[in-house]
Amino acid sequence: MESTIKQEVIQTLTNTTKNDRINMNNKLKEDLGLDSIRTISVITKLTKKLDVNILDLSDQDLVNLNTVADLIRLFESISNKKI
């Protein structure tokens, strides 16, 4: 499941940013140009693709999102709670 999450996050970011060189250390805002609206759009797409309830995300979860790795960890954490 975790590799699927990583693949989905990278694919969604690639489609959103048109950047095909996404890596774990990319900063969502500085490197990928995601403002708050586009970040929420990515999160919404991922919740649908990964069958995660958006209400499982806290405000603190969203504040702590800085890198691609943070985004992957967040969705892995939520998915692990469902099991």
ROSE-116506 format. One line per 10 residues: number of its first residue (from 1); for each residue x, y, z of N, C-alpha, C. Coordinates in steps of 0.1 Angstrom, whole numbers, plus 5000, padded with zeros to 4 digits. Example, Ala and Ser with C-alpha at 12.3 -4.5 7.8 and 13.67 -1.06 7.14 Angstrom:
% ROSE-116506
1	5132 4943 5078 5123 4955 5078 5132 4967 5078; 5128 4978 5071 5137 4989 5071 5129 5000 5079 .
% end
This chain:
% ROSE-116506
1	5008 4988 5000 5000 5000 5000 5009 5013 5000; 5020 5012 5008 5028 5024 5009 5034 5028 4996; 5038 5019 4988 5044 5022 4975 5034 5028 4965; 5021 5023 4967 5010 5028 4959 5008 5043 4963; 5008 5046 4976 5006 5059 4980 5017 5068 4974; 5030 5064 4975 5041 5072 4970 5038 5074 4955; 5035 5064 4947 5032 5065 4933 5021 5075 4930; 5010 5074 4938 4999 5083 4936 5002 5097 4939; 5009 5100 4950 5013 5113 4953 5022 5119 4942; 5032 5112 4938 5041 5117 4927 5034 5119 4914 .
11	5025 5110 4911 5017 5111 4898 5008 5123 4899; 5001 5125 4910 4992 5137 4912 5000 5150 4911; 5012 5150 4918 5020 5162 4917 5025 5165 4903; 5029 5154 4896 5034 5156 4883 5023 5162 4874; 5011 5156 4875 5000 5161 4867 4996 5176 4870; 4997 5179 4883 4993 5192 4887 5004 5203 4884; 5016 5199 4885 5027 5209 4883 5033 5209 4869; 5030 5198 4862 5037 5196 4849 5052 5194 4850; 5056 5190 4862 5070 5187 4865 5072 5172 4866; 5080 5167 4857 5082 5152 4857 5095 5148 4865 .
21	5100 5157 4872 5112 5154 4880 5109 5156 4895; 5098 5151 4900 5094 5152 4914 5103 5143 4922; 5108 5148 4933 5116 5139 4943 5111 5142 4957; 5115 5133 4966 5110 5134 4980 5113 5147 4987; 5124 5153 4983 5129 5165 4990 5123 5178 4984; 5116 5177 4973 5110 5189 4967 5101 5196 4978; 5102 5209 4979 5093 5217 4987 5081 5220 4979; 5069 5218 4985 5057 5220 4978 5056 5234 4973; 5059 5244 4981 5057 5258 4977 5069 5263 4969; 5081 5262 4974 5092 5268 4968 5097 5261 4955 .
31	5097 5247 4955 5102 5240 4944 5091 5237 4934; 5079 5234 4938 5069 5230 4929 5059 5241 4926; 5060 5252 4933 5051 5263 4930 5037 5261 4935; 5034 5253 4945 5021 5250 4949 5017 5261 4960; 5007 5269 4957 5002 5278 4967 4991 5270 4975; 4985 5277 4984 4976 5270 4993 4964 5263 4986; 4959 5270 4976 4947 5265 4968 4952 5253 4961; 4963 5253 4954 4967 5241 4946 4971 5230 4955; 4976 5233 4967 4980 5222 4977 4967 5215 4981; 4956 5223 4984 4944 5217 4988 4938 5209 4976 .
41	4940 5214 4964 4935 5206 4953 4942 5193 4952; 4955 5193 4954 4963 5180 4953 4958 5171 4964; 4956 5176 4976 4951 5168 4988 4938 5162 4985; 4929 5170 4979 4915 5165 4976 4916 5154 4966; 4924 5156 4955 4926 5145 4945 4931 5132 4952; 4941 5134 4961 4946 5122 4967 4937 5115 4976; 4928 5123 4983 4919 5116 4992 4909 5108 4984; 4905 5113 4972 4896 5105 4964 4903 5093 4958; 4915 5094 4953 4923 5083 4947 4926 5072 4957; 4929 5076 4969 4934 5067 4980 4923 5063 4989 .
51	4910 5067 4986 4899 5064 4995 4901 5068 5009; 4905 5080 5011 4907 5086 5025 4897 5097 5027; 4891 5097 5039 4882 5107 5043 4890 5120 5046; 4886 5131 5039 4894 5143 5041 4892 5148 5055; 4882 5144 5062 4880 5148 5076 4890 5141 5085; 4897 5131 5080 4908 5125 5088 4920 5134 5089; 4920 5144 5081 4932 5154 5081 4929 5165 5091; 4938 5168 5100 4937 5179 5109 4943 5191 5104; 4940 5202 5110 4946 5215 5106 4961 5214 5108; 4966 5208 5118 4980 5206 5121 4987 5198 5110 .
61	4980 5187 5105 4985 5179 5095 4989 5188 5083; 4979 5197 5079 4981 5206 5068 4992 5216 5070; 4993 5221 5082 5003 5231 5085 5017 5225 5083; 5019 5212 5087 5032 5205 5087 5036 5201 5073; 5028 5203 5063 5032 5198 5049 5041 5208 5043; 5054 5204 5041 5064 5212 5034 5070 5206 5022; 5072 5193 5023 5078 5186 5012 5070 5174 5007; 5074 5169 4995 5067 5157 4990 5068 5146 5000; 5079 5144 5007 5080 5133 5017 5069 5135 5028; 5067 5148 5032 5057 5150 5042 5043 5146 5037 .
71	5040 5149 5025 5027 5145 5019 5025 5130 5019; 5036 5123 5015 5035 5109 5014 5033 5103 5028; 5041 5108 5038 5040 5103 5052 5026 5105 5057; 5020 5117 5054 5007 5120 5059 4997 5109 5054; 4997 5106 5041 4987 5097 5036 4991 5083 5040; 5003 5079 5042 5007 5066 5048 5001 5065 5062; 5003 5075 5070 4998 5075 5083 4983 5073 5084; 4976 5080 5076 4961 5079 5076 4957 5065 5071; 4964 5060 5061 4960 5047 5056 4963 5036 5066; 4974 5038 5074 4977 5028 5084 4967 5028 5095 .
81	4961 5040 5098 4951 5040 5109 4938 5033 5104; 4936 5032 5091 4923 5026 5086 4924 5011 5088; 4936 5005 5088 4938 4991 5088 4935 4985 5102 .
% end
